[in-house]
Amino acid sequence: MNLPLHDFAQNQIWCAIIMLAAELTAWMQLLAPHQPRRPPVGNETAPATAVTVPAALARTGRRVLLHLAAKAPWAQLVADALQRLRIIAVPG
């Protein structure tokens, strides 16, 4: 197997990043609804475009806010998935 870097430790970190990306993709597909609300953009499907929605992080006090671009395709899909995560994360 050919890995992209020369050093073992660098390749180990690269593999961990790839595994994290795969986990994030799997969770996004799990949280995204099966029937998209809008037609796909070009040849892309909803889960593929959902991770490319423009956003900005803002810090205020002790809170971190995520501002999604409202007019971006699939922005509502990402907002709904984040809301589901908040519901799951609250214990009880």
N, C-alpha and C positions, 0 to 999 in steps of 0.2 A: 504494500500500500504506500502510495506516495503522498506525503503530507506537505503543505505549502512552505513550512519554515525549516530551518536547519537544526536548531537546538531542540532537544527533547522537551524541556520545560515550556518553550514557546509553543510547540505543537500541542502540548497538554492544555495550555490556556486556550488555544484556538479551538480545540475540541470541546472544551467546556462552554465557550461562547456559542458554538454551533448547537450544542445540546440545549442551551437556554433559549435560543431562537426557535428551535423545534417545539419546546414546551410552550412558549408564548403563542406560537401559531396554533398549537392544539387547543389551548384554552380559548383563544379567540374564536376558533371554529365551534367550540362547545357552547360558548356564550352567544354567538351570533344566531339570529333566527334562521330557520331553514328556508323560509320564503322571503326573498328580498322585497323591500317596499318600493324600490326604484329600479329601473332597468340598469344592468351593468354598463360601465363605461368601457367602450371598445370591446376587446375580447376578454377583459378581466371579470372575475366573479366577485361577489360581495366580500368574502373573507380576504381575498388578495388586495382589494382596494381599501379595506377598512384600516389596515395598518399604515396606509400612506396619507391619512387625513392630516392636514397641517394643524399644528397646535402650538400653544405656548404655555410654559410653566410660569406661574407667578407666586411669590411668597408674600404673605401679609400676616403680621403677628406670628402665630405658631402654626398657621395653616398654609398648605400648599394647594394652589388652585390650578386646574388644567382648563385652559380656554381653547375649545375646538373652533376651527373656522366654520362658521354657520352655513356658508354657501357651498362648502365642499361636498362632493358626492359622498354618500355614506357617512356623513358626520353624525346623523341621527342614529345610525346603526351602532357606531362606537359609543355614543352617549348612552344608548340603551344597555349595551354590554357593560359599561362602567357602573351603571345603576344596579344591574344584577350582581356585580361583584360587591358593591356596598351592602346589598341586602344579605348576601351570603356571609360577608365578613362580620356582620353584627351577631354576637352570640345570643342564643335564647330565642 
